[in-house]
Amino acid sequence: MIAVNLDETCDLVKRADLAVIADAETWMQSVIDRMEVLA
Amino acid sequence: MNQVAVLISLARHPKSGRLMLSPNDARALAVAKEMADDVRLIHVGETAHALTLRQYLGLGFPSLELIEMTDGADVCEVLVSYLRNDAPEVILTGLCALGQEDTGLVPYVLAEALSRPLVDRVLSVDSASNTAQQFLPRGQRRQLSLPECAILTISDKAPLTLEYVARRAREGLIHEVPSQRESIASVWSDQWVRESRRPGRRRLTIKSQAHGWDRFTKRLASPGGGGEVIKNDLERSVDRVLEVLAEKKLLPNAS
């Protein structure tokens, strides 16, 4: 389980296997960018 | 059939633990009502419970016999001594008392002590042909012809057909009978471990001090397995996530 959230005290962040503290929209865009580069 | 008696007990409500009418015994009363107009109701217990016992009278019976229980006496000993002199032809009981730690052995001990045959799990009795329908598992039923004197336990699958009327419960009579004991030591098996009766009640459900909301928040606050948290590092977080996804073979170009 991967959680992306700005609030680091959020319950999902505590329970996730990997948590990223960031704005989900901008973070997701950078993931997409990276994947396009890899492809 | 001339004389029919039903042995009644008081059940405990499974949640509140209050004394109440036992559905098993109400089933026995329904069968008895079909067999004879004049049914004797016999209860061994405390006079303090008379008000609860009146619930049985409300099912359509004019009176019941309450044998006062002395401390330390066994219900079976009291019943045997009471029924020895003045035994009805047919004695009905519920399948098992619904208090706490009930064994359902009373009818068997009585049958042994009074040397009577016992028919268990009876669903209904046909007085005309003097046969009983016995419950067997998987929808099977068995017709048995009844002996003249018998003890019947009524199945917990028998229907509850009697209606409760508050007026009848109020107007019914309770005859109090002093108890006598008769030793039935010959019936007891040596292998039985006998414990004295424990009055009062214990709660069946474990009472939790915490409310539901407390348990919910506590569960949420518990650590979820110590997952990795990446903060303020966009590049590294993206790398790590892609790594994890590749590990799980969730990336199209990684496989």
Interface residues (C-beta under 8 A of the other chain):
Chain A: M1 I2 E8 D11 V13 K14 R15 A16 D17 L18 A19 V20 I21 A22 T26 W27 S30 V31 R34 M35 L38 A39
Chain B: L220 P223 G224 G225 G227 E228 V229 I230 K231 N232 L234 E235 S237 V238 R240 V241 L242 V244 L251 N253
